[in-house]
């Protein structure tokens, strides 16, 4: 979602500053840097988001994000001539990544992402459960986005929406998915189509917060032309930097798969896993390691009130600063 918003702003002539804490060797920041290379987006990494923002603003300057002209820029996404005169270097918007509990910074727009595959866990707060705040905190949001909606049954999706409506009756709710685009081989820039996994033996290796969504996308390959013959998985803790013993463990599993199916398996990882440490994945030779590249997509047919997600963000901001 951070990348989705940053690209929209950059394409609208507004230079965004992404503020992220940088967990686990800043794997997410590295991925964002790679994806946003060539745009006006800037990425600040550090636990003290305010201090990080101040450093970037001192360096690049800023424009008034509350001005009418700033709102108008959001209309220019596909009008390059209209954007040609806009200042694309001064910071216009700061995007606080994973920042709902970072209350020391004022925010103009609060977007809450809900994992549709595991929305509330056991409904308990940390350390007894996964929730950082009670569900009543959703009332602070301006927009709620239910992610991985395509991997959730219609019945469960209705339950999630009903739960949200009990706390926030009138808030706009949108639904998103991660759409696989292609693979690339570690060690090369060679791109592979999704169909390249057809009838292949796959080992999904990841160290991300919720591996089920990644594995399900590979397993659900019949709808995405992937159609692997067999999918196995190995999950590590979130943001883990792989060590030599981890590589050895992966290699043992690959060898067992090769013996069972009499075919050489491939390893598939997420972009976050790749960007965390691209070099160590090359130690799995002669087994190939492929990186799944995806993009966030708003599911249009489930969008709230028929508005586009971008239109709703703009409308919420306009209401806040014109009333």
PyMOL commands that set and color helices and strands:
alter all, ss='L'
color gray80, all
select helices_A, chain A and resi 2-11+23-36+49-60+68-73+80-83+135-140+149-151+154-167+194-197+211-219+221-223+244-261+271-276+278-284+300-302+304-306+309-322
alter helices_A, ss='H'
color red, helices_A
select strands_A, chain A and resi 15-20+42-45+91-96+111-115+143-147+172-185+191-192+201-206+230-235+266-270+289-298
alter strands_A, ss='S'
color yellow, strands_A
deselect
rebuild
show_as cartoon
